[in-house]
Amino acid sequence: MASRSPQYQLNKNKYLLPPESERLRKILTDFELKDPRNCLLLSVALRTGARAQEVLNIQRSDLNTYDESIFIRGLKNSNDREIPIHSQVFERLHRFAEKEGGNKVFDISYNRLYQVWEMYRPVPKKFHSLRHTFAIELYQKTKDIRLVQVALGHRNIANTMVYANYVYSQQELRKLIL
């Protein structure tokens, strides 16, 4: 009999809790004039749910000014997707990309991205926590697991169900116990 691989478990150490997420947003707002590239980079990751390398792969041609969206090329066998982004953030991103002039919007290494994250992170959690935070916040707002699947680029809905299961179990336990 084939053994099943253990299902991925989400817990509070793998995403930013609401106060941590708010703190990160405030930090990014406070430093956006002093350090525009790095604050923009982290804002884009938090607002798109893109993986680290997906953010680094964003090219100027991936910015859709008509829809104010970003085309994300999927990695790890995930689908490509187009993610709409808040107008203010999109404007900053578009201006930054035009000013930089290169093909890549964020022309930095993977290691540099992690150094930036360590400088700005509100708590010692991984960069990937931004992706989980995006997914949980989107699911909590919409209760639409299919939308979360599309936004994350998951080919298999089973990969996305971890967010619905986690949010549901936390909410139900809270109702029953408190």
PyMOL commands that set and color helices and strands:
alter all, ss='L'
color gray80, all
select helices_A, chain A and resi 18-31+36-48+52-56+60-62+87-100+110-120+129-142+145-152+157-177
alter helices_A, ss='H'
color red, helices_A
select strands_A, chain A and resi 63-64+69-72+81-84
alter strands_A, ss='S'
color yellow, strands_A
deselect
rebuild
show_as cartoon
